[in-house]
Amino acid sequence: MNPDMSKQEKRKKLLPVLVLLVLTLLLPVFLNEYPLMLCCTIFYYIIAVSGLDILFGYSGQISLGHAAFYAIGAYGSALLHNHLHLPIFVTMIIAACIATGVGALLAVPASKLVFHFLSLSTIAFGEIVYQLLVHSPGNITGDFKGINSTQMAFCGQPFSYRNYFFFALLMVIIFLLAKFFLVNSKTGRAFTAIRENSHAANGMGINVRRYKVMAFATSAFYMAFAGAMYMHLVGYVHPDTFQKKQSVLFLTMLLFGGTGTMFGPIIGVISVELLIESLRSLQEFQGFVYGILLLIVIVALPGGLYGGLRDIYAYCKRKLGKGDSGSEVSKNAENG
């Protein structure tokens, strides 16, 4: 009986995901170029924020400098393609692997830090990468002018936004599946134990430093790959894209959607990105909007939008359950 119930529960959980996937696949039929470009932006942001969730939501390490890995992915893929003429998808993976190595090196000393000391170290790293981009020779990163690169193409034909939509959606599915299997594995359980109490995790035999480095490196891979996707969607990057406000945006999306969940980053990215688009004419107030969103999460929605929706669903389910049980009792009393 229990195996059948577990299968039924799995099917119930899988059905909304499949419906959402089918509806997403139908979007290009109804959307023109600008909404499709917005969807592509949402897709690579989902990958980036999901990577940050592995670091912050599951292993409890806060970072305010992850825009640096986003920059490494974007610039690394562009430079590899421009100078070595490697296929774009190959350069995206190589750039993400480079960012993974850099993230692991940063995590070795940072794994000993906690709370604001860790966040300050990541802010410093982000600022270092930004200064390197701005002050490096112009023939390498283009200094203040930024650099151009080729947009994604297939058989010599550049991707339209519709083509890129399907490519980005495929990448989202792959990265989310990888995250699902990671957080539900022995490694993911170690991440969660470290988040809850690193001293207790160490006492249970978990190599805290090793798993913190793994979380940081995995998060850097996700973030850098998203940066490479951004580069080869727009074909141009500028150092100002990778300032601290970009790291704040990633963290805002994660907190607003909900940490330590599969759907939290998705909900957070879609909600915040659509809000930003609606306030595009008030661009100078975006920092103010981020602050309000963070206050809302801290005060009213500590579990993010996903946590709030889950609580509402559980409350309604309890109320309906009580109503059903009450009606059954009254029917039995009448029959009796």
C-alpha positions in Angstrom: 0.0 0.0 0.0 2.8 2.4 0.9 4.6 2.0 -2.5 1.4 2.6 -4.3 0.7 5.8 -2.3 4.3 7.0 -2.9 3.8 6.5 -6.6 0.5 8.4 -6.5 2.2 11.2 -4.6 5.0 11.3 -7.1 2.5 11.5 -10.0 0.6 14.3 -8.3 3.9 16.3 -7.9 5.0 15.5 -11.4 1.8 16.5 -13.2 2.0 20.3 -12.5 5.6 20.2 -13.7 4.6 18.5 -17.0 1.7 20.9 -17.5 4.0 23.9 -16.9 6.6 22.5 -19.3 4.0 22.0 -22.1 2.6 25.5 -21.6 6.2 26.9 -21.7 6.9 25.1 -24.9 3.8 26.7 -26.5 4.9 30.3 -25.6 6.9 30.9 -28.8 3.7 30.3 -30.8 2.0 33.4 -29.2 4.9 35.7 -28.4 6.8 38.2 -30.6 10.5 39.0 -30.3 10.6 41.2 -27.3 8.7 38.9 -24.9 10.8 36.0 -26.3 13.9 37.9 -25.4 12.5 38.5 -21.9 11.8 34.7 -21.6 15.4 34.0 -22.6 16.6 36.4 -19.9 14.4 34.7 -17.3 15.9 31.3 -18.3 19.5 32.2 -17.8 18.6 34.0 -14.6 16.9 30.9 -13.3 20.2 29.0 -13.8 22.2 31.7 -12.1 19.9 32.0 -9.1 19.6 28.2 -8.8 23.3 28.0 -8.5 23.3 30.7 -5.8 20.6 28.7 -4.0 22.9 25.7 -3.8 25.4 27.9 -2.0 23.1 30.0 0.2 19.9 28.0 0.4 21.3 24.6 0.9 24.8 25.1 2.4 24.1 28.4 4.3 27.0 30.4 2.8 26.0 34.0 1.8 27.6 35.6 -1.2 27.3 39.2 -2.4 29.9 38.9 -5.1 28.6 36.3 -7.4 28.4 38.7 -10.3 32.1 38.1 -10.6 31.5 34.5 -11.7 28.8 35.8 -14.0 31.4 38.0 -15.5 34.0 35.2 -15.8 31.5 33.2 -17.8 30.5 36.0 -20.1 34.0 37.4 -20.8 35.7 33.9 -20.7 33.4 32.5 -23.3 33.6 35.6 -25.5 37.5 35.7 -25.4 37.8 32.0 -26.1 35.5 32.2 -29.1 37.0 35.5 -30.4 40.7 34.4 -30.1 40.7 30.6 -30.4 37.6 30.3 -32.7 36.2 27.4 -30.7 32.5 26.5 -31.0 30.4 28.7 -28.8 28.9 25.9 -26.7 32.4 24.5 -26.0 33.6 28.0 -24.9 30.6 28.3 -22.6 31.5 25.0 -20.8 35.2 25.9 -20.7 34.4 29.4 -19.2 32.1 27.8 -16.6 34.9 25.3 -15.7 37.4 28.1 -15.3 34.9 29.9 -13.0 34.5 26.6 -11.1 38.3 26.5 -10.5 38.4 30.1 -9.4 35.4 29.5 -7.1 37.1 26.5 -5.5 40.3 28.6 -4.9 38.3 31.4 -3.3 36.3 28.9 -1.2 39.4 27.4 0.4 40.1 30.4 2.6 36.5 31.6 2.6 35.2 28.3 4.0 36.7 29.3 7.4 34.7 32.5 7.4 31.1 32.9 8.6 28.3 35.6 8.7 29.4 39.1 7.6 33.0 38.1 7.2 32.1 35.7 4.4 29.9 38.2 2.7 32.6 40.9 2.9 35.2 38.6 1.3 32.8 37.9 -1.6 32.1 41.6 -2.0 35.9 42.2 -2.2 36.3 39.4 -4.8 33.5 40.9 -6.9 35.2 44.3 -6.8 38.6 42.8 -7.7 37.1 41.1 -10.8 35.3 44.3 -11.8 38.5 46.4 -11.5 40.4 43.8 -13.6 37.8 44.1 -16.3 37.9 47.9 -16.3 41.7 48.4 -16.1 43.0 45.5 -18.2 44.4 46.2 -21.7 41.7 47.2 -24.2 42.7 44.6 -26.7 41.7 41.9 -24.1 38.6 42.9 -22.3 37.9 46.2 -24.0 38.3 48.1 -20.7 35.3 50.5 -20.3 34.1 49.9 -23.8 33.3 46.2 -23.3 33.6 43.5 -25.9 31.6 42.0 -28.7 31.2 38.4 -29.6 29.2 36.2 -31.9 25.7 35.2 -31.0 24.8 31.6 -31.0 24.4 30.0 -34.4 23.6 26.6 -35.9 25.1 25.6 -39.3 26.2 29.2 -39.8 22.8 30.7 -39.2 22.5 33.0 -36.1 19.9 31.9 -33.6 16.7 33.9 -33.6 15.1 34.6 -30.2 12.7 31.7 -30.9 15.7 29.3 -31.5 17.5 30.6 -28.4 14.3 30.2 -26.3 14.3 26.4 -26.9 18.1 26.2 -26.3 17.8 28.1 -23.0 14.8 26.1 -21.9 16.8 22.9 -22.5 19.6 24.2 -20.4 17.2 25.2 -17.6 15.8 21.6 -17.6 19.3 20.1 -17.5 20.6 22.4 -14.7 17.5 22.0 -12.6 17.6 18.2 -12.9 21.3 18.3 -11.9 20.4 20.4 -8.9 17.5 18.0 -8.0 19.8 15.0 -8.0 22.6 16.9 -6.2 20.4 18.2 -3.3 18.8 14.8 -2.9 22.1 12.9 -2.8 24.5 12.3 0.1 26.3 15.6 -0.9 23.0 17.5 -0.7 22.3 16.1 2.7 25.8 17.1 3.8 25.1 20.7 2.6 21.9 20.8 4.6 23.6 19.5 7.7 26.3 22.2 7.4 23.6 24.9 6.9 21.7 23.8 10.0 24.8 23.5 12.3 28.3 23.2 10.9 29.8 22.2 14.3 27.2 19.3 14.6 27.9 18.3 11.0 31.7 18.2 11.7 31.0 16.1 14.8 29.0 13.6 12.7 32.1 13.1 10.4 31.2 15.5 7.6 34.2 17.2 6.1 32.7 20.7 6.4 35.5 22.5 4.5 35.4 20.1 1.6 31.6 20.4 1.2 31.7 24.2 1.5 34.2 24.2 -1.3 32.1 21.9 -3.4 29.0 24.1 -2.9 31.0 27.2 -3.9 32.5 25.6 -7.0 29.1 24.2 -8.1 27.4 27.6 -7.6 30.2 29.3 -9.6 29.7 26.8 -12.5 26.0 27.6 -12.6 26.6 31.3 -12.4 29.3 31.4 -15.1 27.3 29.3 -17.5 24.4 31.7 -17.1 26.9 34.6 -17.8 28.0 32.8 -21.0 24.4 32.4 -22.1 23.9 36.1 -21.6 27.0 37.0 -23.6 25.9 34.9 -26.6 22.3 36.1 -26.5 23.1 39.8 -26.7 26.5 39.6 -28.4 28.0 42.4 -26.2 29.0 42.8 -22.6 30.2 45.9 -20.6 31.9 45.9 -17.1 29.1 47.9 -15.5 26.8 44.9 -16.0 28.8 43.0 -13.3 28.9 45.5 -10.5 27.6 44.8 -7.0 24.1 45.7 -7.9 24.0 42.6 -10.1 24.9 40.4 -7.1 22.2 42.1 -5.1 19.7 41.4 -7.8 20.6 37.7 -7.8 20.2 37.5 -4.0 16.9 39.5 -4.1 15.5 37.1 -6.6 16.5 34.1 -4.5 15.1 35.5 -1.2 11.9 36.8 -2.8 11.2 33.4 -4.4 12.4 31.2 -1.5 15.6 29.5 -0.5 16.4 25.8 -0.3 13.7 24.8 -2.8 13.5 23.8 -6.4 10.7 26.2 -7.4 11.7 29.2 -5.2 14.4 30.5 -7.6 12.0 30.1 -10.6 9.2 32.0 -8.9 11.7 34.7 -7.6 13.3 35.3 -11.0 10.0 35.5 -12.8 8.4 37.8 -10.2 11.3 40.2 -9.9 12.2 40.3 -13.6 8.6 41.1 -14.6 8.5 43.8 -11.9 11.7 45.3 -13.2 10.3 45.3 -16.7 7.2 47.1 -15.5 9.3 49.7 -13.8 11.8 50.2 -16.7 10.9 53.9 -17.0 11.9 54.3 -13.3 15.3 52.7 -13.7 16.9 55.0 -11.1 14.6 53.6 -8.4 15.5 50.0 -9.0 17.7 49.9 -5.9 14.8 51.2 -3.9 12.5 48.5 -5.3 15.1 45.8 -4.3 15.2 47.2 -0.8 11.4 47.0 -0.5 11.3 43.5 -1.8 13.9 42.4 0.7 11.9 44.0 3.6 8.8 42.3 2.5 10.6 38.9 2.5 12.2 39.6 5.9 9.0 40.8 7.6 6.1 39.0 6.0 7.5 36.2 3.9 10.6 34.6 5.5 10.1 31.6 3.3 9.7 33.7 0.2 6.8 33.6 -2.2 7.1 29.8 -2.7 7.0 29.3 1.1 4.0 31.6 1.4 2.1 29.8 -1.3 3.0 26.5 0.2 1.6 27.6 3.6 -1.6 28.9 2.0 -2.0 25.5 0.3 -1.4 23.6 3.5 -3.9 25.8 5.4 -6.6 25.3 2.7 -6.0 21.6 2.7 -6.4 21.4 6.5 -9.6 23.4 6.4 -11.0 21.3 3.6 -10.0 18.1 5.4 -11.8 19.3 8.6 -14.9 20.2 6.5 -14.9 16.7 4.9 -14.4 14.9 8.2 -17.1 17.1 9.9 -19.6 16.2 7.1 -18.8 12.5 7.4 -19.4 12.7 11.2 -22.8 14.4 10.7 -23.8 11.8 8.1 -22.9 9.0 10.4 -24.9 10.6 13.2 -28.0 10.9 11.0 -27.7 7.3 9.9 -27.2 6.2 13.4 
